[in-house]
């Protein structure tokens, strides 16, 4: 099994689309800060890829894979 770094990432996310009409002056929700923990699978010029679950063995698989744009990341910390 390849060793992977475990990271904790704080990042900004948009809120979901509303399901009903709202008065514009009543809309005051903004973006929200998220925190995710996972194994760092890949790091690209514009995003990282993490997963909270990976299998052991030679044929590694991952579940819960998340792609986070670098521009959304507030802070990133390596975990022991």
N, C-alpha and C positions, 0 to 999 in steps of 0.2 A: 504494500500500500504506500502510495506517495504521501509524504508529510505535507500538510496544508496549514497555512496560518489561520488561526481563529481570530476574527475581528469583530469589534462592536462599532457600528456606524450610525451616526446621527445625521438625518437628512430631511429635507423639506419635501412635502408632497402636496399635491392639489387635493381639494375635497371633491367628492363625487358630485355628479350632476343631480340637481333636484328633480323630483318626480311630479311636481305641481308648480303652478304659477305663483310667483311671490311679488309683492310690491317692492320696487327697487329700493325705496327708502328703508325697508325692513331687512334688507340683506346686509349683514355685517360680518359674516363668517369669512375668515381668510384661509390662508394655507395652514397646514399643521406640521409640527415637528414630529418625526418618527424616529424610532431607534430599532435597529435590527442587529442580530448576532448570527454569524455564520462563518463557514470556512471560505476563505478567499480562493475561488476557483480560477479566475482570470482577471487580468487588469489590462484595460485598453486605454487608448488616448482620451476617450470621452466617457467611459463608464467602467464600473467594476461588476463582477459577477460573484455572488455569494450564495451559499446553500447551507441551511441548518442541519441537513442530514446527508451523510455520504456513507457508502458501503465500504467494507474492508475487502481486501483481496486484490488480485491483479486486474480484474474487470470492474473498475470502480464505477459506481452509479451515484447520482445525486437526486434528491427530491426537495421540492420547495425552492427551486432556483429563482433568484431575484437579480434583476439587472438594475443598477442604480447609476444614473448619470452623475459624473463628477461635479457638474455645476450645481447639483442638488445637495451635495455632501457638505455638512457644516463641520463635522469633526469625525475622525477615525482613530480608533485605539486598538493596538494589538493586545490580545488577551493571552495569558499564560497557558 
